[in-house]
C-alpha cells in the first residue's frame, strides 16, 4: 500500500517559529544595558557596578541548571503526564539551586568565594553578598520561565517569548526610572530591577504555558513513552554535566589574558569583541529548537533553512570587523578609544572563526538532543574545554603579543573541537543506521 508523504514544512513556517525566539534572545542584552545604565548614575558608579557585576557572574553559573530545563521540556514534554514528571525534576533542580544560593548568601562560604576565588576587594564583600541574596531568587523564576518556555516552544507559540521579553523590558525600564529619580544607593538596585524583570517574564510564560496545558496538551499522547521523572533526569543529567564543564572556559581565558604583554588591553578588547559576537550570535542560538520541533517532519527543509541562516552571523561580524561600520559603532555607540578600538577589531576578526562554526554546532546539538543522546554533549564539551586550555597555554607562551586575540582564538578552536566531536558521533550513527537499513535486503538476497 502506498504510504502518504509527510507534509512539507514551508520556509515561512520555520521563519515564523524562529524569529520570535531570535528576537527574545537578542533582547536579553538590553535588560543588562538598562541595569548598567541605572547603576552608572549613582554617586560612585565604579564601586556600585563592581559590587553588582561579580555576584551577577556567580548567579550566571548557578542559574545554568535552571536554563537547561527549557531544552529538556521542549524535547520531552508532549502530554500532561510527561509535564508532571518534568515539574518534579524542575522542583528538585530549583531546590538544589536555592540550597547552593543559601550557602553563598548566609554562611561564610559566600565571603570566602568572593574574596579568595574571585579576588574581590575586602570592602566590597558585604555589598556583594547583599546583591547576591537578591539575585539567588532570580534563578527560581528563571527555572519556572524555562519550563513553560519548553511547553510554549513545542506548541509553536514562540511569539509569547518575544511578548514576555518586551513586557519584562518595559517593567525593568519603568523601575529603573523610579530608582534614578529616588537615588541609586547600592548594587542591590540592579539586582531588584533584574529580579522584577524575571518575575514578569516568568508570569507571562506561566499564564500562556498553563493555558496550553489545560486546553491543547492531551493527558496521554499515544506512543509517547516519557512518563517518569527518572526518564526526564536521564536526558537532563548529561546537559548539566556538560554545562559544569563549560564553566571552566571563561575564567581560564581571563586568567591567561592576564599573562599577555598588555593585560588591561587584552581583557578589555576580548570583552568588547566577545560582547559584540555574542550579540550577533544570540539571535541564531535557537537553531537546535528548529531541529527538535521540525527535523522529523521535514529534514530537508530544516537543513536548507539552517544553511541559509548559518552564514549570516559571519557576514554581520565581517561588516563590523572590516568596514567603517565597526569603528563608527565602537567610537560613537560604545565610547571606545582608538587604541582599544583597533585591538577590539583585531580580536573580532578572529571571532569570525567561531561564527562560521556555531550555527552548525547548534544544529548538531539539536540532532543529539532529538536522539536522546545527551551524554555525547559531555564529551563534546570536554573536547571544547581541553582545546581551549591547550590553545591558551601555547599562545600565551609563544605569542603573548596577540593579546585579546588569544582568547578569541582559544574560544573559536574550542568550539571547532566541540563541533568535531558532535559531527563524528552523528556520522558514526548515520553509518550504523545505514548498515541496519541494508541488512534485511542482504538477507533476502542470500
N, C-alpha and C positions, 0 to 999 in steps of 0.2 A: 504493500500500500504506500502511496506517495505521501511523504511527510511534509507538512506545511512549513514553508520557510519562515524563520523568525523575522519579526518586524524590524525594519531598518531604523536606526537612530539617526535623526537629522542633525545637521550642524547647528541649526537654530535651537534644538532641544538641549544639546550639550552646552551651548553658549548661555542659554537661559539658566541652566543649572550652575555653571561655573562662575559667571561674572559676579553674582552676589557674594559668593564665597571669597573671590579675589578682592572685592571691594572691602568686605568686612575685615580681611586680614590686613589690608593696607591702612585702614582707618585706625587700627590699634596704635600705630605710631603717633597719630595725632593726640591720643589720650596722654601720652608721655610728654608731648610738646606743651599741652595745657598745664600739666603739673609743674614742669620745669620752669615755664614762663611765670607761673604764680609764685614759686619759691624764689625766683630771681628778683622779685620785688620786695623782698624782706630787707631789714636793715643790715644783715650780714649774710649776703647770698651764698658766698663760698662755703661757709660753715653749715648753713641750713641745707644746701643742696648735697653736701658731702654726708651729712647725717641722715639724709633720705636715700641717697644712691646706693650705699653699701648694704643696708637692710633690704633694699629692693633687689639687689643681686642675689642675696641669700633666699629671698622669697621666690625668685625665679627658679632656684634649684628645688625648693620644697614644693613648688606648685606643679612641677613637671608630671608627677604621678596623676594629678587631677586632670591635666590636659590630655593625657593618653586615654582617658575614659571616652573621649569623643570618637577616636578611631575604633575603639573596641565596640562601642554601642552601634556605630554606623555599620560595622562589619557583621555583627552577630544578632542584633535585636530585630526580629521580624514579627513577633506576636507578643501578647501580654505576658505569657509565661516566661519567655526569654527576657522581657523587660524587668520582670520581678527578680529574676536571677541576677541581671545586670545591676539592679538597685542595691542588692545585698552586697555585691562586690564593691560598688561605689561607696556604700556606707563604711565598709572596712577600710578602704583606701583613705577616705576623708578622716576617719577616726585616727588612723596612723599619722596623718599629716598634722592633725590637732595635737597629738601627743608629742611629736617632734617639735612643733611650734611652741608648745608649753614649756618644754625643757629649755629651749633657747630664750624664751621670754621671761621665765620666772625662776630659773635656777642659775648657779654660777657658770653653767655651760655657755650661755649667751655672751656674757662679757669676755670669757676666755676665747670664744670663736672670733669675736670682733677684734680683740686685742692681739692674739697670737697667730691665728690663721690668716687674717686679713690685714694685720698690721695697722689698725686704726689708731688714731691719736687718743690718748687716755681720757682727755677731757670730753671726747665725743661719745664715749661708751654709753653713758646714761641716756643721752638723746637718741642714740641708735637703737637701744633696747626698747625705748618708748615707741619709736616708729615701728619696730618690728611687731610689737604687741598688737598694733592695729593691722599691719599687713598680713599677719598669720591668718586672720579671718577671711582675707581675700580668697585664699585657696579653697575654702569651703564653698563659697558662692561660685567660684570658677569651676569646681567639680560638678556642682548642680547644673550650671550652664552647659558644660560639655556633654553631660549625659543626655540632656534634652536636645542639644545640637545634633547628636547622633541620630535621634529619632526624626528630627526635622530634616536632616540631610537625606536620609534614606527615603523619606516620603516626598522628596523633590520640592520641598518648601523653602529652598535656600534663601529666598528673598527676606525671610524673617531674621536671618543672621545679620543682614545689612540693616534692616529696620531696627533691630535691637542695638546694634552698634551706634546708629545715628542718635537714638534716644539716649543711650549712655553718654555720648559726647555732649549732647545738649545739657544733660544734668550736671556733668562734670564742669562744663564751662560756666553755667549759672552759679554753681557752688564756688568756683574759683573767683568769680566777680565779687561774691559775698566776702570771701577772705581777703581779697585785695582791698576792699572797702573798709573792713574792720581791722585789718592788720595781720601780717604773717609772722607769727612768733617762733615757730619751730618747724622741723621736718614732718611732724605729726600731721600738719595741714595737708601735705602732699599725700600722706597715707590715707587720710579721711576722704579726700577727693577721689582717690583710686578705688577705695572700698565702696564708696557711694556709686561710682560708675559700674562696678562689677555687680552690685546688688540689683541695679536697674536692668542690666543685660540679662542677669540670671532670671529675674522676674518675667521679662518678655519671653525668654526661652521656655520657662516653666509653663506659662499660660498657653503658648502655642503647642508645646510638646504634649501637655496633658489633654488638650483638645483633640489632638491626633490619636492619642492612645484610647480615648473614650469613643471617638466617632469613626476612626479609619482602620486602626490596627485590630486584627482578629484576636480572639482569645488563644487559639491554636492554629498556626499555619500548617497545612498539610505538607509533610515532607521535611519540615524544619526540625532539626534534631537537637538544637540548643535549648536545654531545659533547666540546667542546674548551675549554681554559682561556680562549681568546680570546673565545668566546661568553659565558662567565661574566663576564669582565672588562668587556665592553661593557655589561652590566647593572649591575655594581658601581661602575664608574668615576663615573657621574653622582651616585650616592649619596654617594661620597667627596667630590666637589666641593661638593655641597650642604652636607655636614657641615662642610667647611672654612669655607664662607661663614658658617654658623650660629655658628661660634666667635666671630665679631666682636661679636655682640649683647651677650653677657654683660659683657665688660669695658667696652663702650661705656655700658651702663646704669649701672654702678658709677661710671664717670668723670663722667657728667652728674649723678648724685645728689650728687656732691661739690660741685656748683655751686648747690645749693639753699640755703634760708635756715637749715636745721638739718641739717648734714652727717651727724653721728652718728645722729640720729633717723631721717633718710631711709634710710640704708643698713641700719640695724637693722630698721626697720619693713618695708622691702622684703624683707629676708632672711626675717623671720618669716612674713609673709604669703605669700611665694613658696614657702617650705618646706611650709606647710600646703596650698597649692594643688597643689603637686607631689605631696604625699602622697595627696590625693584623686584627682588625675588619673592617677597612676601605675597604679592599678587598671584604668583604662579605656584604657591606651595600647597594647593589642593588638588593637584593632578591625581594623587592617589585616590581621592574621593570619586573622580570620574571613572577610574578603573574599578573601584569597589562596586559602584552602582550601575555601570553600563557595560563593562567588558564582556560579561557572559551573555548579554543581549545582542551586542554587535561589536565584536572585537576589532573588525576592520575600521569602522568609523571612529572608535576610540583611538586607535593607532594613528589614523590620519589627523585627528584633532590634536593629539599630543605633538605630532610632527610640526603642525602649523604653529603651535604655541612655543615649542622648545627653543627657537632661536630669538624670540622677542626679548628676553632678559639680556642676552649678549648684545643685541642691537642697541638697546637703551643704554647699557653701560658703555658701549663704544661711542655713542653720541656724547656722553658725559666726559669720557676719557680722551677723546681725540678731536673734539670740535670746540669752538669757543663757548658752547653752552655750559660745559663743566666749569671752566674758570669763572664765568659770569655767575653761575649758581653759587659756587663756593665763596666768592668775594662778596656778592650782594645779598644773598639769602642767608648764608651760614656765617658771614663775617670773618672768614679765614684770611690770615695774612699771606703774603706772596710766597714766602719760604715754605710754609705749611701746605699751601695750595699745590705747589709743584710736587712735594713729597706725597701728598694725598692722591694726585693724579697718577703718579708712577705706581702707587700701590693699587689703585683702582684698575689699572691696565692688567696687573697680574690677576686680580679677582675675576677677570673675564674667563679664565680657565674654568673656574667653578661654575659660572653662569651657563657655560656650554653643557656641563655635566649634570647639574642639579635637576632639571626637569626630567631627565631620563632616569635618574636615581629615584625620584619620587614616583615615576611610572612603575619602575621595577619593584619598589616597596609596596605599591598598591597591589601588584600581582602576588607578591609574597603574602600579604595580608588576606587576599582573596582565597588563596590556597590554604590559609590557616597555618602557614609555616613560619610563624613569627620568631621561632627560635633562631632562624637564619640571621635575623637582624642583630642578634647579639654578636655573631661572628663578623658580620659586615661592619658594625660599629667599632669592634675591636680592631679590625683592619684599618679603619679610618684613624683611630687614635694612635696606633703604632706608627703608621706612616707619617702622621703629623709630628710626632715626637722625634722620629728619625730625621725628618727634614729640618726641624728646628735645630737639632744638635749639629748637623752638618753645616747648615747655612750660618749659624751663629759662630761656629768655629772658623770657617773658611771665607765667609763673606759678610762680616758684621756691618760693612758699609751699605748693605742693601736696606738696612733699617726696617721700616714698616712693610716693605715688600717681602721680607722673610715670613712674617705672619700670614700674609695673603697667599704666598706660595705653599706654605705648610697646610693651610686650611684647604686650598684647592686640590693639592695632591692627596690629602686625606679623603676628600670627597670622591676623587677618582678611584682610590683604593676601595672605598665602600661600594661604589657602583660596580667595580670589577667583581667583587665577591657575589653581589646580587645577580649580576649577569651570568656568572659562571654557574650558579645554582639553577637559575631559570633555564639555561641551555641544557644542563645535565638532565633536568626534569623533562624538558621537551623531547630530548633524545630517548629517554626511558619510556615516555608515553608513546612515542613513535614506534618503538620496538614492540610494545604491548599491542598496539593497533594492528601491526602486520602479522602478529603471531597466529591468529585464527586462520588467516589466508594461507600461511605456510603449512599449517597442519592439514588444512583442507586439501592442499595440492599434493601432499606426500602419500 
